[in-house]
Amino acid sequence: MSHVSDKEAVKAANLAYYQALSTRDMRAIEQVWTRGTDNILIAPPANPVTHIGWPAITGNWERYWSRFVEFNVSMQTSAINILGPVAWVHGIETSRRRTKTGETSSSTNFGTNIFVAQNNGWLMVFHQSVAMSTSS
């Protein structure tokens, strides 16, 4: 019998989030979040803005993603912590972007994600990305 530990399940949910971001797939993003009015996204990493509630979060991504022909972000996880029905993950994000006009940029960010146990899985309720450094 296969048993996936909560830590492995949170790690998988966190990875699914970054894969969905990198493919700019809103349907995949919807599978990772609770999509609630209490969800919070603090982004982009430079000069971040707080987006509260699912409509504000999706609107932000749609506006942000439309600027790029390539967008890739991943996280090197530093720690996964679980306390009851809440899990938080933090680590270092690496982001690379290319605009429609061919301009490229990259950044290294501190990332924090909070998940809650819901519907037999772990779903995101909070994401914050803060720039450590940027380069053009």
C-alpha positions in Angstrom: 0.0 0.0 0.0 1.4 3.4 -1.0 1.3 6.2 1.5 2.3 9.7 0.6 3.4 11.6 3.7 2.0 15.1 4.3 5.4 16.5 3.7 5.7 14.8 0.3 2.1 16.0 -0.6 3.0 19.6 0.3 6.2 19.4 -1.7 4.2 18.1 -4.7 1.6 20.9 -4.3 4.4 23.5 -4.2 6.0 22.0 -7.3 2.7 22.0 -9.1 2.3 25.7 -8.3 5.6 26.6 -10.0 5.0 24.4 -12.9 1.6 26.1 -13.5 3.2 29.5 -13.2 5.9 28.6 -15.7 3.4 27.3 -18.2 1.1 30.2 -17.5 -1.7 27.7 -17.2 -4.6 29.3 -15.3 -6.5 26.0 -15.1 -3.5 24.4 -13.4 -3.2 27.4 -11.1 -6.9 26.9 -10.1 -6.1 23.3 -9.1 -3.4 24.4 -6.6 -5.2 27.2 -4.8 -8.4 27.2 -2.6 -9.6 30.2 -4.8 -11.1 31.9 -1.8 -11.8 35.5 -0.9 -9.1 35.2 1.7 -6.3 34.1 -0.6 -3.4 36.5 -0.8 -0.7 37.0 -3.4 2.1 39.5 -2.8 3.9 40.0 -6.1 5.7 40.8 -8.3 9.0 40.4 -6.5 10.2 44.0 -7.2 7.9 46.7 -5.8 5.3 44.1 -4.8 1.5 44.7 -4.5 -0.9 42.8 -2.2 -3.7 41.1 -4.2 -6.5 39.8 -2.0 -9.1 37.4 -3.2 -9.2 35.1 -6.2 -10.4 37.6 -8.8 -7.6 40.1 -7.9 -5.0 37.3 -8.0 -6.1 35.9 -11.4 -6.4 39.4 -12.8 -2.8 40.1 -11.7 -1.4 37.0 -13.4 -3.3 37.6 -16.6 -1.9 41.2 -16.8 1.6 40.1 -15.8 1.8 37.0 -18.0 0.6 38.9 -21.1 4.0 40.8 -21.1 6.1 37.7 -21.7 6.6 35.1 -24.4 8.8 33.1 -22.0 8.3 32.9 -18.2 10.0 30.4 -16.0 10.1 30.3 -12.2 11.2 27.5 -9.8 11.9 27.2 -6.1 14.8 25.6 -4.4 12.9 24.6 -1.2 14.7 25.5 2.1 12.0 24.1 4.5 8.6 22.6 4.6 6.8 23.0 7.9 3.5 21.4 8.9 1.4 22.2 11.9 -2.0 20.5 11.9 -4.0 21.5 8.8 -1.5 24.3 7.8 1.8 24.0 6.0 4.3 26.7 5.0 7.1 26.4 2.5 9.9 28.8 2.0 12.9 28.9 -0.3 14.8 30.6 -3.1 12.9 31.3 -6.3 14.7 31.7 -9.6 12.8 33.5 -12.3 13.6 34.1 -16.0 11.6 36.1 -18.4 11.6 37.2 -22.0 9.2 39.9 -23.3 7.6 40.1 -26.7 10.2 42.6 -27.8 13.0 40.2 -26.9 14.2 41.8 -23.6 15.3 39.2 -21.0 15.5 39.5 -17.3 16.0 37.3 -14.3 15.6 37.5 -10.6 16.4 35.6 -7.4 13.6 35.9 -4.8 12.7 34.8 -1.3 9.4 32.9 -1.7 6.9 31.9 0.9 3.8 29.7 0.3 1.1 28.7 2.8 -1.1 25.7 2.2 -4.1 24.3 4.1 -5.3 20.7 4.2 -8.5 20.7 2.2 -10.4 18.2 -0.1 -7.9 15.4 0.7 -4.9 17.5 -0.4 -3.0 20.6 0.3 -4.1 23.8 -1.4 -2.4 27.2 -1.4 -3.9 30.2 0.4 -0.9 32.6 0.3 2.1 33.3 -1.8 4.7 36.0 -1.4 7.8 36.6 -3.5 10.4 39.3 -2.6 13.3 40.1 -4.8 16.8 39.4 -3.5 18.5 40.6 -6.6 17.7 41.4 -10.2 19.6 41.6 -13.4 18.8 42.5 -17.0 
